[in-house]
């Protein structure tokens, strides 16, 4: 009998942006996190998906830090620190 791998997901949303974080299994029983950031009006929506640069021992830490990293990305984008 095989085991199904489950992931932990979290999201934070506003009217003009959203951040989603999803954990993925990493080597040696650790976890990594994929982050998806969406922003802009529906007609001009921009999406950016990236992997967090860290690996964690548990899923809760991975998804919480992934959400924080996504919020940093949103903050920098709205401060015009970079253009996408």
MDTraj code that builds the backbone (N, CA, C; nanometers):
import mdtraj as md
import numpy as np

residues = "UNK UNK UNK UNK UNK UNK UNK UNK UNK UNK UNK UNK UNK UNK UNK UNK UNK UNK UNK UNK UNK UNK UNK UNK UNK UNK UNK UNK UNK UNK UNK UNK UNK UNK UNK UNK UNK UNK UNK UNK UNK UNK UNK UNK UNK UNK UNK UNK UNK UNK UNK UNK UNK UNK UNK UNK UNK UNK UNK UNK UNK UNK UNK UNK UNK UNK UNK UNK UNK UNK UNK UNK UNK UNK UNK UNK UNK UNK UNK UNK UNK UNK UNK UNK".split()
xyz = np.array([
    [0.0843, -0.1177, 0.0000],
    [0.0000, 0.0000, 0.0000],
    [0.0890, 0.1242, 0.0000],
    [0.0679, 0.2148, -0.0952],
    [0.1479, 0.3367, -0.1052],
    [0.0866, 0.4497, -0.0242],
    [0.1682, 0.5466, 0.0045],
    [0.1222, 0.6647, 0.0774],
    [0.1059, 0.7791, -0.0191],
    [0.0002, 0.8564, 0.0004],
    [-0.0217, 0.9755, -0.0809],
    [0.0491, 1.0919, -0.0143],
    [0.1245, 1.1657, -0.0932],
    [0.1950, 1.2826, -0.0404],
    [0.0983, 1.3995, -0.0383],
    [0.0825, 1.4585, 0.0786],
    [-0.0043, 1.5751, 0.0935],
    [0.0831, 1.6983, 0.1099],
    [0.0309, 1.8090, 0.0689],
    [0.1033, 1.9342, 0.0854],
    [0.0219, 2.0284, 0.1723],
    [0.0911, 2.1177, 0.2368],
    [0.0272, 2.2216, 0.3160],
    [0.0240, 2.3477, 0.2315],
    [-0.0899, 2.4151, 0.2285],
    [-0.1057, 2.5355, 0.1477],
    [-0.1575, 2.6491, 0.2347],
    [-0.1204, 2.7702, 0.1984],
    [-0.1701, 2.8882, 0.2663],
    [-0.1850, 3.0017, 0.1674],
    [-0.2721, 3.0959, 0.1981],
    [-0.2892, 3.2109, 0.1080],
    [-0.3259, 3.3357, 0.1872],
    [-0.2894, 3.4485, 0.1308],
    [-0.3232, 3.5805, 0.1833],
    [-0.3712, 3.6608, 0.0631],
    [-0.4839, 3.7307, 0.0773],
    [-0.5408, 3.8014, -0.0373],
    [-0.5854, 3.9421, -0.0015],
    [-0.5822, 4.0272, -0.1028],
    [-0.6402, 4.1612, -0.0945],
    [-0.7158, 4.1837, -0.2246],
    [-0.7653, 4.3037, -0.2445],
    [-0.8398, 4.3330, -0.3668],
    [-0.7518, 4.3305, -0.4917],
    [-0.6237, 4.3667, -0.4776],
    [-0.5383, 4.3796, -0.5960],
    [-0.4180, 4.2856, -0.5972],
    [-0.4021, 4.2000, -0.4971],
    [-0.2921, 4.1048, -0.4969],
    [-0.3286, 3.9815, -0.4137],
    [-0.2569, 3.8729, -0.4389],
    [-0.2710, 3.7540, -0.3564],
    [-0.1363, 3.6813, -0.3512],
    [-0.1141, 3.6131, -0.2414],
    [0.0063, 3.5326, -0.2220],
    [-0.0388, 3.3932, -0.1817],
    [0.0126, 3.2924, -0.2501],
    [-0.0156, 3.1540, -0.2161],
    [0.1175, 3.0824, -0.1951],
    [0.1238, 2.9990, -0.0935],
    [0.2442, 2.9204, -0.0664],
    [0.2029, 2.7751, -0.0536],
    [0.2827, 2.6865, -0.1123],
    [0.2543, 2.5431, -0.1103],
    [0.3835, 2.4677, -0.0801],
    [0.3780, 2.3767, 0.0159],
    [0.4968, 2.2988, 0.0499],
    [0.5134, 2.1818, -0.0461],
    [0.6376, 2.1425, -0.0634],
    [0.6734, 2.0274, -0.1468],
    [0.7775, 1.9465, -0.0719],
    [0.7768, 1.8148, -0.0876],
    [0.8790, 1.7347, -0.0212],
    [1.0174, 1.7657, -0.0770],
    [1.1152, 1.7661, 0.0104],
    [1.2550, 1.7876, -0.0275],
    [1.3353, 1.6678, 0.0255],
    [1.4612, 1.6576, -0.0119],
    [1.5419, 1.5439, 0.0326],
    [1.5497, 1.5315, 0.1850],
    [1.5679, 1.4095, 0.2294],
    [1.5906, 1.3772, 0.3699],
    [1.4754, 1.4197, 0.4615],
    [1.3520, 1.4095, 0.4139],
    [1.2364, 1.4383, 0.4975],
    [1.2105, 1.5846, 0.5248],
    [1.2772, 1.6728, 0.4546],
    [1.2556, 1.8162, 0.4741],
    [1.1539, 1.8666, 0.3716],
    [1.1274, 1.9984, 0.3756],
    [1.0262, 2.0572, 0.2881],
    [1.0768, 2.1863, 0.2256],
    [1.0372, 2.2078, 0.1008],
    [1.0631, 2.3350, 0.0343],
    [0.9274, 2.4004, 0.0072],
    [0.9280, 2.5191, -0.0495],
    [0.8039, 2.5935, -0.0669],
    [0.8013, 2.6626, -0.2032],
    [0.6879, 2.6485, -0.2719],
    [0.6652, 2.7190, -0.3982],
    [0.5685, 2.8335, -0.3680],
    [0.6021, 2.9524, -0.4173],
    [0.5252, 3.0730, -0.3877],
    [0.4681, 3.1281, -0.5179],
    [0.3411, 3.1649, -0.5157],
    [0.2755, 3.2236, -0.6314],
    [0.2181, 3.3591, -0.5901],
    [0.2599, 3.4648, -0.6591],
    [0.2126, 3.6004, -0.6309],
    [0.1369, 3.6498, -0.7536],
    [0.0177, 3.7020, -0.7317],
    [-0.0635, 3.7591, -0.8387],
    [-0.0986, 3.9016, -0.7979],
    [-0.0869, 3.9941, -0.8931],
    [-0.1213, 4.1330, -0.8617],
    [-0.1702, 4.2037, -0.9854],
    [-0.2406, 4.3127, -0.9625],
    [-0.2930, 4.3944, -1.0713],
    [-0.4409, 4.3727, -1.0929],
    [-0.4990, 4.4614, -1.1711],
    [-0.6402, 4.4512, -1.2073],
    [-0.6624, 4.3257, -1.2917],
    [-0.7814, 4.2680, -1.2889],
    [-0.8056, 4.1450, -1.3646],
    [-0.7664, 4.1529, -1.5119],
    [-0.7859, 4.2675, -1.5745],
    [-0.7517, 4.2815, -1.7165],
    [-0.6008, 4.2867, -1.7396],
    [-0.5241, 4.3256, -1.6381],
    [-0.3791, 4.3378, -1.6501],
    [-0.3081, 4.2587, -1.5408],
    [-0.3597, 4.1437, -1.5095],
    [-0.3080, 4.0628, -1.4004],
    [-0.1693, 4.0066, -1.4339],
    [-0.0800, 4.0114, -1.3363],
    [0.0551, 3.9578, -1.3515],
    [0.0749, 3.8498, -1.2448],
    [0.1303, 3.7373, -1.2841],
    [0.1560, 3.6284, -1.1912],
    [0.3042, 3.5952, -1.1922],
    [0.3584, 3.5731, -1.0741],
    [0.4995, 3.5360, -1.0600],
    [0.5064, 3.4168, -0.9645],
    [0.5643, 3.3069, -1.0105],
    [0.5798, 3.1868, -0.9289],
    [0.7275, 3.1584, -0.9125],
    [0.7686, 3.1309, -0.7888],
    [0.9094, 3.1039, -0.7631],
    [0.9240, 3.0106, -0.6438],
    [1.0379, 2.9463, -0.6354],
    [1.0687, 2.8588, -0.5233],
    [1.1444, 2.9383, -0.4174],
    [1.1089, 2.9158, -0.2929],
    [1.1811, 2.9800, -0.1826],
    [1.3229, 2.9241, -0.1803],
    [1.4181, 3.0015, -0.1371],
    [1.5589, 2.9612, -0.1396],
    [1.5980, 2.8720, -0.0216],
    [1.5077, 2.8531, 0.0749],
    [1.5392, 2.7748, 0.1948],
    [1.4699, 2.6393, 0.1946],
    [1.5118, 2.5519, 0.2853],
    [1.4496, 2.4225, 0.3101],
    [1.4248, 2.4135, 0.4602],
    [1.3100, 2.3565, 0.5001],
    [1.2709, 2.3497, 0.6407],
    [1.2500, 2.2060, 0.6858],
    [1.2565, 2.1862, 0.8159],
    [1.2372, 2.0536, 0.8742],
    [1.0891, 2.0170, 0.8822],
    [0.9988, 2.1181, 0.8846],
    [0.8556, 2.0863, 0.8912],
    [0.7758, 2.1758, 0.7974],
    [0.6580, 2.1276, 0.7610],
    [0.5744, 2.1971, 0.6629],
    [0.5198, 2.3295, 0.7140],
    [0.4852, 2.3369, 0.8408],
    [0.4290, 2.4608, 0.8931],
    [0.5279, 2.5764, 0.8787],
    [0.6530, 2.5537, 0.9153],
    [0.7541, 2.6590, 0.8994],
    [0.7736, 2.6945, 0.7525],
    [0.7695, 2.5942, 0.6666],
    [0.7885, 2.6177, 0.5230],
    [0.6788, 2.7062, 0.4653],
    [0.5518, 2.6754, 0.4958],
    [0.4431, 2.7537, 0.4376],
    [0.4366, 2.8937, 0.4982],
    [0.4621, 2.9072, 0.6289],
    [0.4599, 3.0407, 0.6903],
    [0.5712, 3.1294, 0.6347],
    [0.6911, 3.0746, 0.6209],
    [0.8003, 3.1545, 0.5658],
    [0.7766, 3.1828, 0.4176],
    [0.7137, 3.0896, 0.3469],
    [0.6784, 3.1138, 0.2067],
    [0.5810, 3.2294, 0.1917],
    [0.4816, 3.2354, 0.2801],
    [0.3866, 3.3473, 0.2768],
    [0.4568, 3.4788, 0.3083],
    [0.5489, 3.4774, 0.4055],
    [0.6264, 3.5987, 0.4375],
    [0.7077, 3.6437, 0.3156],
    [0.7743, 3.5494, 0.2508],
    [0.8570, 3.5822, 0.1340],
    [0.7709, 3.6410, 0.0214],
    [0.6521, 3.5853, 0.0017],
    [0.5597, 3.6385, -0.0983],
    [0.5155, 3.7798, -0.0657],
    [0.4920, 3.8067, 0.0628],
    [0.4526, 3.9413, 0.1043],
    [0.5670, 4.0409, 0.0841],
    [0.6896, 3.9977, 0.1063],
    [0.8056, 4.0846, 0.0790],
    [0.8085, 4.1188, -0.0697],
    [0.7835, 4.0196, -0.1545],
    [0.7824, 4.0421, -0.2994],
    [0.6750, 4.1451, -0.3355],
    [0.5541, 4.1303, -0.2781],
    [0.4447, 4.2258, -0.3050],
    [0.4859, 4.3655, -0.2599],
    [0.5434, 4.3757, -0.1394],
    [0.5855, 4.5054, -0.0871],
    [0.6880, 4.5713, -0.1795],
    [0.7884, 4.4970, -0.2214],
    [0.8899, 4.5531, -0.3110],
    [0.8307, 4.5937, -0.4452],
    [0.7389, 4.5142, -0.4964],
    [0.6756, 4.5461, -0.6246],
    [0.5981, 4.6768, -0.6150],
    [0.5222, 4.6959, -0.5083],
    [0.4418, 4.8171, -0.4948],
    [0.5245, 4.9385, -0.4562],
    [0.6464, 4.9180, -0.4105],
    [0.7388, 5.0292, -0.3860],
    [0.8204, 5.0600, -0.5116],
    [0.7904, 4.9899, -0.6212],
    [0.8579, 5.0074, -0.7509],
    [1.0078, 4.9765, -0.7416],
    [1.0425, 4.8786, -0.6580],
    [1.1833, 4.8380, -0.6463],
    [1.2297, 4.7637, -0.7712],
    [1.1337, 4.7071, -0.8456],
    [1.1646, 4.6378, -0.9702],
    [1.0399, 4.6404, -1.0579],
    [1.0566, 4.6095, -1.1842],
    [0.9444, 4.6046, -1.2791],
    [0.9316, 4.4635, -1.3334],
    [0.8068, 4.4193, -1.3468],
    [0.7811, 4.2872, -1.4031],
    [0.6965, 4.3056, -1.5264],
])
top = md.Topology()
chain = top.add_chain()
for i, resn in enumerate(residues, 1):
    res = top.add_residue(resn, chain, resSeq=i)
    for name in ("N", "CA", "C"):
        top.add_atom(name, md.element.get_by_symbol(name[0]), res)
traj = md.Trajectory(xyz[None], top)
